Amino acid sequence: MDGFERAEKYQAAATAVGALIALVPAASIGGNIFIAILAALGVGSLAGGAVMVWWLRTDEGDAYLRADSRISGRSTSRTSLWLGNMAPGAILVGLAVALHIRLA
């Protein structure tokens, strides 16, 4: 197993654990199971994105990014890494908060 596969496993585990941990508080605060699940998925996605950003900042991750950048031509700037890994979770949490405020 190479480093990227290992990082993906860590990312999946962090996503699942983050979602499970966030589900109970979100359900008790929100009162709406749909919003609670949306918020829990967002928190899980943020946790998984943070793990991937952490791995990409290591030497092994940096080498992977350089090789991927040469092959695909995609940007490997810090901004694009953060946006690509953290934006889905931030959007889901923001949507859950907006729905909670709208329904309250």
Biopython code that builds the backbone (N, CA, C, O; Angstrom):
import numpy as np
from Bio.PDB.StructureBuilder import StructureBuilder

atoms = [
    (1, "MET", "N", (0.847, -1.170, 0.000)),
    (1, "MET", "CA", (0.000, 0.000, 0.000)),
    (1, "MET", "C", (0.895, 1.237, 0.000)),
    (1, "MET", "O", (1.788, 1.380, 0.835)),
    (2, "ASP", "N", (0.636, 2.117, -0.948)),
    (2, "ASP", "CA", (1.438, 3.339, -1.006)),
    (2, "ASP", "C", (0.844, 4.407, -0.085)),
    (2, "ASP", "O", (-0.202, 4.208, 0.534)),
    (3, "GLY", "N", (1.524, 5.518, -0.015)),
    (3, "GLY", "CA", (1.120, 6.582, 0.897)),
    (3, "GLY", "C", (-0.239, 7.175, 0.577)),
    (3, "GLY", "O", (-0.998, 7.515, 1.485)),
    (4, "PHE", "N", (-0.556, 7.305, -0.706)),
    (4, "PHE", "CA", (-1.838, 7.898, -1.078)),
    (4, "PHE", "C", (-2.991, 6.991, -0.663)),
    (4, "PHE", "O", (-4.010, 7.471, -0.167)),
    (5, "GLU", "N", (-2.839, 5.683, -0.862)),
    (5, "GLU", "CA", (-3.888, 4.747, -0.434)),
    (5, "GLU", "C", (-4.073, 4.800, 1.075)),
    (5, "GLU", "O", (-5.199, 4.764, 1.570)),
    (6, "ARG", "N", (-2.979, 4.884, 1.795)),
    (6, "ARG", "CA", (-3.048, 4.978, 3.257)),
    (6, "ARG", "C", (-3.744, 6.279, 3.662)),
    (6, "ARG", "O", (-4.568, 6.283, 4.576)),
    (7, "ALA", "N", (-3.417, 7.373, 2.988)),
    (7, "ALA", "CA", (-4.062, 8.660, 3.288)),
    (7, "ALA", "C", (-5.554, 8.603, 2.978)),
    (7, "ALA", "O", (-6.359, 9.176, 3.713)),
    (8, "GLU", "N", (-5.928, 7.924, 1.907)),
    (8, "GLU", "CA", (-7.347, 7.787, 1.592)),
    (8, "GLU", "C", (-8.090, 6.995, 2.655)),
    (8, "GLU", "O", (-9.236, 7.306, 2.979)),
    (9, "LYS", "N", (-7.440, 5.972, 3.198)),
    (9, "LYS", "CA", (-8.070, 5.200, 4.284)),
    (9, "LYS", "C", (-8.236, 6.059, 5.531)),
    (9, "LYS", "O", (-9.275, 6.006, 6.189)),
    (10, "TYR", "N", (-7.218, 6.847, 5.858)),
    (10, "TYR", "CA", (-7.325, 7.766, 6.997)),
    (10, "TYR", "C", (-8.430, 8.787, 6.759)),
    (10, "TYR", "O", (-9.188, 9.122, 7.669)),
    (11, "GLN", "N", (-8.510, 9.276, 5.532)),
    (11, "GLN", "CA", (-9.538, 10.250, 5.186)),
    (11, "GLN", "C", (-10.931, 9.641, 5.350)),
    (11, "GLN", "O", (-11.822, 10.285, 5.904)),
    (12, "ALA", "N", (-11.126, 8.426, 4.881)),
    (12, "ALA", "CA", (-12.428, 7.763, 5.012)),
    (12, "ALA", "C", (-12.781, 7.542, 6.480)),
    (12, "ALA", "O", (-13.924, 7.747, 6.890)),
    (13, "ALA", "N", (-11.792, 7.123, 7.264)),
    (13, "ALA", "CA", (-12.045, 6.903, 8.689)),
    (13, "ALA", "C", (-12.387, 8.214, 9.393)),
    (13, "ALA", "O", (-13.307, 8.251, 10.210)),
    (14, "ALA", "N", (-11.669, 9.273, 9.093)),
    (14, "ALA", "CA", (-11.950, 10.572, 9.718)),
    (14, "ALA", "C", (-13.324, 11.088, 9.317)),
    (14, "ALA", "O", (-14.031, 11.676, 10.136)),
    (15, "THR", "N", (-13.704, 10.873, 8.069)),
    (15, "THR", "CA", (-15.018, 11.303, 7.608)),
    (15, "THR", "C", (-16.120, 10.566, 8.363)),
    (15, "THR", "O", (-17.081, 11.183, 8.823)),
    (16, "ALA", "N", (-15.979, 9.245, 8.489)),
    (16, "ALA", "CA", (-16.993, 8.451, 9.182)),
    (16, "ALA", "C", (-17.076, 8.808, 10.668)),
    (16, "ALA", "O", (-18.168, 8.988, 11.207)),
    (17, "VAL", "N", (-15.938, 8.906, 11.314)),
    (17, "VAL", "CA", (-15.922, 9.225, 12.742)),
    (17, "VAL", "C", (-16.460, 10.636, 12.981)),
    (17, "VAL", "O", (-17.247, 10.852, 13.902)),
    (18, "GLY", "N", (-16.044, 11.583, 12.166)),
    (18, "GLY", "CA", (-16.541, 12.948, 12.305)),
    (18, "GLY", "C", (-18.048, 13.030, 12.135)),
    (18, "GLY", "O", (-18.721, 13.735, 12.887)),
    (19, "ALA", "N", (-18.579, 12.320, 11.161)),
    (19, "ALA", "CA", (-20.027, 12.329, 10.929)),
    (19, "ALA", "C", (-20.771, 11.680, 12.089)),
    (19, "ALA", "O", (-21.803, 12.190, 12.524)),
    (20, "LEU", "N", (-20.261, 10.564, 12.592)),
    (20, "LEU", "CA", (-20.923, 9.881, 13.703)),
    (20, "LEU", "C", (-20.887, 10.711, 14.978)),
    (20, "LEU", "O", (-21.876, 10.777, 15.708)),
    (21, "ILE", "N", (-19.762, 11.336, 15.242)),
    (21, "ILE", "CA", (-19.646, 12.163, 16.445)),
    (21, "ILE", "C", (-20.542, 13.398, 16.347)),
    (21, "ILE", "O", (-21.110, 13.829, 17.350)),
    (22, "ALA", "N", (-20.670, 13.960, 15.173)),
    (22, "ALA", "CA", (-21.445, 15.189, 14.997)),
    (22, "ALA", "C", (-22.944, 14.936, 14.911)),
    (22, "ALA", "O", (-23.727, 15.871, 15.077)),
    (23, "LEU", "N", (-23.365, 13.705, 14.657)),
    (23, "LEU", "CA", (-24.792, 13.447, 14.430)),
    (23, "LEU", "C", (-25.637, 13.701, 15.671)),
    (23, "LEU", "O", (-26.689, 14.333, 15.570)),
    (24, "VAL", "N", (-25.209, 13.229, 16.833)),
    (24, "VAL", "CA", (-26.016, 13.378, 18.050)),
    (24, "VAL", "C", (-26.169, 14.842, 18.460)),
    (24, "VAL", "O", (-27.292, 15.280, 18.707)),
    (25, "PRO", "N", (-25.072, 15.623, 18.542)),
    (25, "PRO", "CA", (-25.281, 17.037, 18.889)),
    (25, "PRO", "C", (-26.118, 17.796, 17.848)),
    (25, "PRO", "O", (-26.930, 18.652, 18.198)),
    (26, "ALA", "N", (-25.910, 17.476, 16.589)),
    (26, "ALA", "CA", (-26.673, 18.163, 15.539)),
    (26, "ALA", "C", (-28.156, 17.824, 15.642)),
    (26, "ALA", "O", (-29.007, 18.690, 15.439)),
    (27, "ALA", "N", (-28.467, 16.563, 15.957)),
    (27, "ALA", "CA", (-29.872, 16.162, 16.080)),
    (27, "ALA", "C", (-30.513, 16.778, 17.316)),
    (27, "ALA", "O", (-31.680, 17.168, 17.280)),
    (28, "SER", "N", (-29.768, 16.867, 18.398)),
    (28, "SER", "CA", (-30.362, 17.435, 19.611)),
    (28, "SER", "C", (-30.526, 18.943, 19.516)),
    (28, "SER", "O", (-31.459, 19.491, 20.104)),
    (29, "ILE", "N", (-29.658, 19.620, 18.802)),
    (29, "ILE", "CA", (-29.764, 21.075, 18.659)),
    (29, "ILE", "C", (-30.798, 21.426, 17.595)),
    (29, "ILE", "O", (-31.638, 22.304, 17.794)),
    (30, "GLY", "N", (-30.728, 20.740, 16.483)),
    (30, "GLY", "CA", (-31.570, 21.115, 15.348)),
    (30, "GLY", "C", (-33.007, 20.659, 15.462)),
    (30, "GLY", "O", (-33.916, 21.396, 15.079)),
    (31, "GLY", "N", (-33.237, 19.475, 15.974)),
    (31, "GLY", "CA", (-34.586, 18.952, 16.064)),
    (31, "GLY", "C", (-35.119, 18.390, 14.757)),
    (31, "GLY", "O", (-36.198, 17.799, 14.744)),
    (32, "ASN", "N", (-34.411, 18.554, 13.680)),
    (32, "ASN", "CA", (-34.827, 18.053, 12.377)),
    (32, "ASN", "C", (-33.755, 17.073, 11.902)),
    (32, "ASN", "O", (-32.592, 17.448, 11.754)),
    (33, "ILE", "N", (-34.136, 15.842, 11.668)),
    (33, "ILE", "CA", (-33.156, 14.800, 11.332)),
    (33, "ILE", "C", (-32.475, 15.081, 9.998)),
    (33, "ILE", "O", (-31.297, 14.763, 9.834)),
    (34, "PHE", "N", (-33.190, 15.669, 9.043)),
    (34, "PHE", "CA", (-32.583, 15.983, 7.755)),
    (34, "PHE", "C", (-31.450, 16.988, 7.931)),
    (34, "PHE", "O", (-30.364, 16.813, 7.378)),
    (35, "ILE", "N", (-31.708, 18.041, 8.704)),
    (35, "ILE", "CA", (-30.680, 19.051, 8.935)),
    (35, "ILE", "C", (-29.531, 18.455, 9.747)),
    (35, "ILE", "O", (-28.368, 18.783, 9.513)),
    (36, "ALA", "N", (-29.857, 17.580, 10.702)),
    (36, "ALA", "CA", (-28.816, 16.941, 11.513)),
    (36, "ALA", "C", (-27.904, 16.069, 10.655)),
    (36, "ALA", "O", (-26.685, 16.088, 10.826)),
    (37, "ILE", "N", (-28.482, 15.313, 9.744)),
    (37, "ILE", "CA", (-27.680, 14.461, 8.860)),
    (37, "ILE", "C", (-26.841, 15.323, 7.919)),
    (37, "ILE", "O", (-25.679, 15.009, 7.662)),
    (38, "LEU", "N", (-27.418, 16.398, 7.409)),
    (38, "LEU", "CA", (-26.680, 17.306, 6.536)),
    (38, "LEU", "C", (-25.486, 17.918, 7.274)),
    (38, "LEU", "O", (-24.381, 17.983, 6.734)),
    (39, "ALA", "N", (-25.717, 18.364, 8.512)),
    (39, "ALA", "CA", (-24.633, 18.941, 9.310)),
    (39, "ALA", "C", (-23.578, 17.895, 9.640)),
    (39, "ALA", "O", (-22.383, 18.187, 9.588)),
    (40, "ALA", "N", (-24.001, 16.682, 9.979)),
    (40, "ALA", "CA", (-23.047, 15.614, 10.306)),
    (40, "ALA", "C", (-22.208, 15.243, 9.090)),
    (40, "ALA", "O", (-21.005, 15.012, 9.214)),
    (41, "LEU", "N", (-22.827, 15.184, 7.924)),
    (41, "LEU", "CA", (-22.056, 14.906, 6.702)),
    (41, "LEU", "C", (-21.058, 16.020, 6.429)),
    (41, "LEU", "O", (-19.934, 15.760, 6.000)),
    (42, "GLY", "N", (-21.462, 17.255, 6.677)),
    (42, "GLY", "CA", (-20.556, 18.391, 6.487)),
    (42, "GLY", "C", (-19.368, 18.330, 7.431)),
    (42, "GLY", "O", (-18.231, 18.553, 7.014)),
    (43, "VAL", "N", (-19.619, 18.030, 8.700)),
    (43, "VAL", "CA", (-18.526, 17.931, 9.672)),
    (43, "VAL", "C", (-17.613, 16.765, 9.319)),
    (43, "VAL", "O", (-16.391, 16.881, 9.416)),
    (44, "GLY", "N", (-18.198, 15.644, 8.912)),
    (44, "GLY", "CA", (-17.385, 14.507, 8.483)),
    (44, "GLY", "C", (-16.534, 14.837, 7.274)),
    (44, "GLY", "O", (-15.374, 14.434, 7.188)),
    (45, "SER", "N", (-17.119, 15.575, 6.339)),
    (45, "SER", "CA", (-16.370, 15.978, 5.156)),
    (45, "SER", "C", (-15.241, 16.937, 5.515)),
    (45, "SER", "O", (-14.156, 16.858, 4.940)),
    (46, "LEU", "N", (-15.486, 17.836, 6.456)),
    (46, "LEU", "CA", (-14.419, 18.728, 6.923)),
    (46, "LEU", "C", (-13.289, 17.930, 7.576)),
    (46, "LEU", "O", (-12.112, 18.220, 7.360)),
    (47, "ALA", "N", (-13.651, 16.931, 8.370)),
    (47, "ALA", "CA", (-12.626, 16.102, 9.024)),
    (47, "ALA", "C", (-11.809, 15.336, 7.985)),
    (47, "ALA", "O", (-10.582, 15.287, 8.075)),
    (48, "GLY", "N", (-12.478, 14.740, 7.006)),
    (48, "GLY", "CA", (-11.765, 14.029, 5.949)),
    (48, "GLY", "C", (-10.897, 14.950, 5.113)),
    (48, "GLY", "O", (-9.781, 14.587, 4.744)),
    (49, "GLY", "N", (-11.395, 16.132, 4.813)),
    (49, "GLY", "CA", (-10.607, 17.109, 4.062)),
    (49, "GLY", "C", (-9.380, 17.561, 4.829)),
    (49, "GLY", "O", (-8.314, 17.761, 4.246)),
    (50, "ALA", "N", (-9.531, 17.722, 6.146)),
    (50, "ALA", "CA", (-8.389, 18.127, 6.971)),
    (50, "ALA", "C", (-7.308, 17.055, 6.973)),
    (50, "ALA", "O", (-6.118, 17.368, 6.939)),
    (51, "VAL", "N", (-7.718, 15.794, 7.013)),
    (51, "VAL", "CA", (-6.735, 14.703, 6.976)),
    (51, "VAL", "C", (-5.989, 14.708, 5.644)),
    (51, "VAL", "O", (-4.773, 14.514, 5.619)),
    (52, "MET", "N", (-6.691, 14.923, 4.552)),
    (52, "MET", "CA", (-6.029, 14.919, 3.252)),
    (52, "MET", "C", (-5.114, 16.127, 3.109)),
    (52, "MET", "O", (-4.018, 16.003, 2.563)),
    (53, "VAL", "N", (-5.538, 17.289, 3.588)),
    (53, "VAL", "CA", (-4.670, 18.466, 3.540)),
    (53, "VAL", "C", (-3.416, 18.203, 4.374)),
    (53, "VAL", "O", (-2.309, 18.554, 3.967)),
    (54, "TRP", "N", (-3.593, 17.589, 5.534)),
    (54, "TRP", "CA", (-2.435, 17.254, 6.388)),
    (54, "TRP", "C", (-1.472, 16.342, 5.628)),
    (54, "TRP", "O", (-0.264, 16.581, 5.631)),
    (55, "TRP", "N", (-1.997, 15.298, 4.975)),
    (55, "TRP", "CA", (-1.113, 14.368, 4.272)),
    (55, "TRP", "C", (-0.427, 15.046, 3.102)),
    (55, "TRP", "O", (0.755, 14.803, 2.857)),
    (56, "LEU", "N", (-1.138, 15.886, 2.379)),
    (56, "LEU", "CA", (-0.545, 16.556, 1.229)),
    (56, "LEU", "C", (0.558, 17.533, 1.627)),
    (56, "LEU", "O", (1.382, 17.904, 0.791)),
    (57, "ARG", "N", (0.586, 17.951, 2.882)),
    (57, "ARG", "CA", (1.640, 18.840, 3.362)),
    (57, "ARG", "C", (2.885, 18.078, 3.818)),
    (57, "ARG", "O", (3.910, 18.698, 4.102)),
    (58, "THR", "N", (2.816, 16.740, 3.894)),
    (58, "THR", "CA", (3.993, 15.955, 4.257)),
    (58, "THR", "C", (4.920, 15.843, 3.042)),
    (58, "THR", "O", (4.547, 16.212, 1.929)),
    (59, "ASP", "N", (6.122, 15.332, 3.272)),
    (59, "ASP", "CA", (7.072, 15.162, 2.163)),
    (59, "ASP", "C", (6.535, 14.201, 1.110)),
    (59, "ASP", "O", (6.664, 14.444, -0.090)),
    (60, "GLU", "N", (5.932, 13.109, 1.569)),
    (60, "GLU", "CA", (5.378, 12.128, 0.643)),
    (60, "GLU", "C", (4.223, 12.725, -0.165)),
    (60, "GLU", "O", (4.123, 12.507, -1.372)),
    (61, "GLY", "N", (3.362, 13.472, 0.504)),
    (61, "GLY", "CA", (2.250, 14.116, -0.180)),
    (61, "GLY", "C", (2.722, 15.180, -1.154)),
    (61, "GLY", "O", (2.164, 15.330, -2.241)),
    (62, "ASP", "N", (3.744, 15.912, -0.765)),
    (62, "ASP", "CA", (4.302, 16.929, -1.649)),
    (62, "ASP", "C", (4.872, 16.299, -2.919)),
    (62, "ASP", "O", (4.686, 16.821, -4.018)),
    (63, "ALA", "N", (5.565, 15.177, -2.759)),
    (63, "ALA", "CA", (6.099, 14.466, -3.927)),
    (63, "ALA", "C", (4.965, 13.978, -4.825)),
    (63, "ALA", "O", (5.063, 14.048, -6.050)),
    (64, "TYR", "N", (3.888, 13.485, -4.212)),
    (64, "TYR", "CA", (2.732, 13.043, -4.980)),
    (64, "TYR", "C", (2.136, 14.213, -5.763)),
    (64, "TYR", "O", (1.814, 14.083, -6.944)),
    (65, "LEU", "N", (1.993, 15.363, -5.086)),
    (65, "LEU", "CA", (1.430, 16.542, -5.756)),
    (65, "LEU", "C", (2.286, 17.007, -6.925)),
    (65, "LEU", "O", (1.762, 17.361, -7.981)),
    (66, "ARG", "N", (3.600, 17.005, -6.738)),
    (66, "ARG", "CA", (4.492, 17.430, -7.826)),
    (66, "ARG", "C", (4.364, 16.507, -9.032)),
    (66, "ARG", "O", (4.301, 16.967, -10.172)),
    (67, "ALA", "N", (4.327, 15.208, -8.776)),
    (67, "ALA", "CA", (4.193, 14.249, -9.876)),
    (67, "ALA", "C", (2.833, 14.397, -10.559)),
    (67, "ALA", "O", (2.744, 14.365, -11.786)),
    (68, "ASP", "N", (1.780, 14.557, -9.765)),
    (68, "ASP", "CA", (0.435, 14.713, -10.323)),
    (68, "ASP", "C", (0.333, 16.012, -11.121)),
    (68, "ASP", "O", (-0.324, 16.055, -12.161)),
    (69, "SER", "N", (0.970, 17.050, -10.642)),
    (69, "SER", "CA", (0.948, 18.336, -11.337)),
    (69, "SER", "C", (1.650, 18.247, -12.688)),
    (69, "SER", "O", (1.194, 18.830, -13.671)),
    (70, "ARG", "N", (2.772, 17.507, -12.731)),
    (70, "ARG", "CA", (3.482, 17.339, -14.006)),
    (70, "ARG", "C", (2.646, 16.573, -15.012)),
    (70, "ARG", "O", (2.655, 16.884, -16.203)),
    (71, "ILE", "N", (1.922, 15.569, -14.533)),
    (71, "ILE", "CA", (1.139, 14.721, -15.434)),
    (71, "ILE", "C", (-0.137, 15.427, -15.891)),
    (71, "ILE", "O", (-0.449, 15.449, -17.082)),
    (72, "SER", "N", (-0.869, 16.002, -14.941)),
    (72, "SER", "CA", (-2.194, 16.537, -15.254)),
    (72, "SER", "C", (-2.214, 18.031, -15.542)),
    (72, "SER", "O", (-3.126, 18.520, -16.209)),
    (73, "GLY", "N", (-1.227, 18.757, -15.049)),
    (73, "GLY", "CA", (-1.207, 20.201, -15.239)),
    (73, "GLY", "C", (-2.098, 20.962, -14.280)),
    (73, "GLY", "O", (-2.289, 22.166, -14.451)),
    (74, "ARG", "N", (-2.654, 20.288, -13.264)),
    (74, "ARG", "CA", (-3.518, 20.961, -12.288)),
    (74, "ARG", "C", (-2.697, 21.765, -11.298)),
    (74, "ARG", "O", (-1.516, 21.494, -11.080)),
    (75, "SER", "N", (-3.333, 22.746, -10.709)),
    (75, "SER", "CA", (-2.674, 23.619, -9.734)),
    (75, "SER", "C", (-2.456, 22.878, -8.407)),
    (75, "SER", "O", (-3.299, 22.093, -7.971)),
    (76, "THR", "N", (-1.327, 23.141, -7.791)),
    (76, "THR", "CA", (-1.051, 22.559, -6.475)),
    (76, "THR", "C", (-0.788, 23.664, -5.453)),
    (76, "THR", "O", (-0.055, 23.456, -4.486)),
    (77, "SER", "N", (-1.379, 24.828, -5.665)),
    (77, "SER", "CA", (-1.194, 25.923, -4.712)),
    (77, "SER", "C", (-1.917, 25.597, -3.408)),
    (77, "SER", "O", (-2.824, 24.765, -3.374)),
    (78, "ARG", "N", (-1.502, 26.264, -2.346)),
    (78, "ARG", "CA", (-2.141, 26.036, -1.047)),
    (78, "ARG", "C", (-3.620, 26.381, -1.089)),
    (78, "ARG", "O", (-4.443, 25.684, -0.495)),
    (79, "THR", "N", (-3.954, 27.447, -1.785)),
    (79, "THR", "CA", (-5.353, 27.861, -1.868)),
    (79, "THR", "C", (-6.203, 26.794, -2.537)),
    (79, "THR", "O", (-7.290, 26.473, -2.056)),
    (80, "SER", "N", (-5.719, 26.246, -3.635)),
    (80, "SER", "CA", (-6.505, 25.229, -4.335)),
    (80, "SER", "C", (-6.607, 23.944, -3.518)),
    (80, "SER", "O", (-7.630, 23.260, -3.569)),
    (81, "LEU", "N", (-5.556, 23.609, -2.764)),
    (81, "LEU", "CA", (-5.624, 22.427, -1.893)),
    (81, "LEU", "C", (-6.681, 22.602, -0.814)),
    (81, "LEU", "O", (-7.494, 21.709, -0.577)),
    (82, "TRP", "N", (-6.664, 23.758, -0.164)),
    (82, "TRP", "CA", (-7.642, 24.012, 0.893)),
    (82, "TRP", "C", (-9.053, 24.056, 0.327)),
    (82, "TRP", "O", (-9.963, 23.455, 0.897)),
    (83, "LEU", "N", (-9.249, 24.753, -0.776)),
    (83, "LEU", "CA", (-10.591, 24.847, -1.356)),
    (83, "LEU", "C", (-11.101, 23.494, -1.811)),
    (83, "LEU", "O", (-12.255, 23.142, -1.563)),
    (84, "GLY", "N", (-10.248, 22.740, -2.471)),
    (84, "GLY", "CA", (-10.668, 21.444, -2.989)),
    (84, "GLY", "C", (-11.007, 20.434, -1.919)),
    (84, "GLY", "O", (-11.877, 19.587, -2.119)),
    (85, "ASN", "N", (-10.333, 20.511, -0.784)),
    (85, "ASN", "CA", (-10.564, 19.521, 0.265)),
    (85, "ASN", "C", (-11.548, 19.982, 1.334)),
    (85, "ASN", "O", (-12.207, 19.149, 1.957)),
    (86, "MET", "N", (-11.661, 21.274, 1.557)),
    (86, "MET", "CA", (-12.488, 21.759, 2.651)),
    (86, "MET", "C", (-13.821, 22.367, 2.197)),
    (86, "MET", "O", (-14.760, 22.441, 2.989)),
    (87, "ALA", "N", (-13.916, 22.792, 0.962)),
    (87, "ALA", "CA", (-15.136, 23.459, 0.484)),
    (87, "ALA", "C", (-16.388, 22.592, 0.571)),
    (87, "ALA", "O", (-17.428, 23.102, 0.986)),
    (88, "PRO", "N", (-16.350, 21.303, 0.201)),
    (88, "PRO", "CA", (-17.592, 20.522, 0.292)),
    (88, "PRO", "C", (-18.161, 20.470, 1.710)),
    (88, "PRO", "O", (-19.369, 20.601, 1.902)),
    (89, "GLY", "N", (-17.291, 20.278, 2.697)),
    (89, "GLY", "CA", (-17.767, 20.246, 4.077)),
    (89, "GLY", "C", (-18.295, 21.590, 4.530)),
    (89, "GLY", "O", (-19.315, 21.662, 5.214)),
    (90, "ALA", "N", (-17.608, 22.657, 4.154)),
    (90, "ALA", "CA", (-18.060, 23.998, 4.539)),
    (90, "ALA", "C", (-19.411, 24.321, 3.898)),
    (90, "ALA", "O", (-20.260, 24.954, 4.525)),
    (91, "ILE", "N", (-19.610, 23.894, 2.671)),
    (91, "ILE", "CA", (-20.886, 24.135, 1.989)),
    (91, "ILE", "C", (-22.009, 23.368, 2.674)),
    (91, "ILE", "O", (-23.092, 23.914, 2.884)),
    (92, "LEU", "N", (-21.763, 22.106, 3.026)),
    (92, "LEU", "CA", (-22.794, 21.309, 3.692)),
    (92, "LEU", "C", (-23.144, 21.870, 5.067)),
    (92, "LEU", "O", (-24.321, 21.962, 5.416)),
    (93, "VAL", "N", (-22.137, 22.245, 5.846)),
    (93, "VAL", "CA", (-22.407, 22.817, 7.165)),
    (93, "VAL", "C", (-23.131, 24.158, 7.019)),
    (93, "VAL", "O", (-24.076, 24.436, 7.757)),
    (94, "GLY", "N", (-22.694, 24.980, 6.082)),
    (94, "GLY", "CA", (-23.364, 26.258, 5.851)),
    (94, "GLY", "C", (-24.812, 26.081, 5.435)),
    (94, "GLY", "O", (-25.687, 26.829, 5.871)),
    (95, "LEU", "N", (-25.063, 25.095, 4.594)),
    (95, "LEU", "CA", (-26.434, 24.811, 4.173)),
    (95, "LEU", "C", (-27.274, 24.343, 5.343)),
    (95, "LEU", "O", (-28.425, 24.758, 5.481)),
    (96, "ALA", "N", (-26.723, 23.489, 6.187)),
    (96, "ALA", "CA", (-27.445, 23.019, 7.375)),
    (96, "ALA", "C", (-27.764, 24.164, 8.321)),
    (96, "ALA", "O", (-28.873, 24.244, 8.848)),
    (97, "VAL", "N", (-26.804, 25.046, 8.537)),
    (97, "VAL", "CA", (-27.047, 26.206, 9.412)),
    (97, "VAL", "C", (-28.107, 27.116, 8.805)),
    (97, "VAL", "O", (-29.000, 27.583, 9.512)),
    (98, "ALA", "N", (-28.018, 27.370, 7.516)),
    (98, "ALA", "CA", (-29.005, 28.232, 6.859)),
    (98, "ALA", "C", (-30.410, 27.625, 6.944)),
    (98, "ALA", "O", (-31.378, 28.341, 7.195)),
    (99, "LEU", "N", (-30.523, 26.318, 6.739)),
    (99, "LEU", "CA", (-31.832, 25.652, 6.852)),
    (99, "LEU", "C", (-32.351, 25.689, 8.278)),
    (99, "LEU", "O", (-33.546, 25.876, 8.509)),
    (100, "HIS", "N", (-31.443, 25.509, 9.236)),
    (100, "HIS", "CA", (-31.858, 25.554, 10.642)),
    (100, "HIS", "C", (-32.384, 26.941, 11.004)),
    (100, "HIS", "O", (-33.409, 27.066, 11.676)),
    (101, "ILE", "N", (-31.687, 27.971, 10.562)),
    (101, "ILE", "CA", (-32.124, 29.349, 10.843)),
    (101, "ILE", "C", (-33.457, 29.617, 10.126)),
    (101, "ILE", "O", (-34.348, 30.262, 10.677)),
    (102, "ARG", "N", (-33.574, 29.128, 8.927)),
    (102, "ARG", "CA", (-34.793, 29.360, 8.136)),
    (102, "ARG", "C", (-35.997, 28.667, 8.778)),
    (102, "ARG", "O", (-37.092, 29.231, 8.793)),
    (103, "LEU", "N", (-35.812, 27.458, 9.304)),
    (103, "LEU", "CA", (-36.910, 26.711, 9.884)),
    (103, "LEU", "C", (-37.223, 27.093, 11.320)),
    (103, "LEU", "O", (-38.303, 26.794, 11.831)),
    (104, "ALA", "N", (-36.261, 27.761, 11.976)),
    (104, "ALA", "CA", (-36.481, 28.115, 13.397)),
    (104, "ALA", "C", (-37.356, 29.329, 13.545)),
    (104, "ALA", "O", (-37.636, 29.756, 14.665)),
]
sb = StructureBuilder()
sb.init_structure("model")
sb.init_model(0)
sb.init_chain("A")
sb.init_seg("    ")
for serial, (resi, resn, name, xyz) in enumerate(atoms, 1):
    if name == "N":
        sb.init_residue(resn, " ", resi, " ")
    sb.init_atom(name, np.array(xyz, "f"), 0.0, 1.0, " ", f" {name:<3s}", serial, name[0])
structure = sb.get_structure()
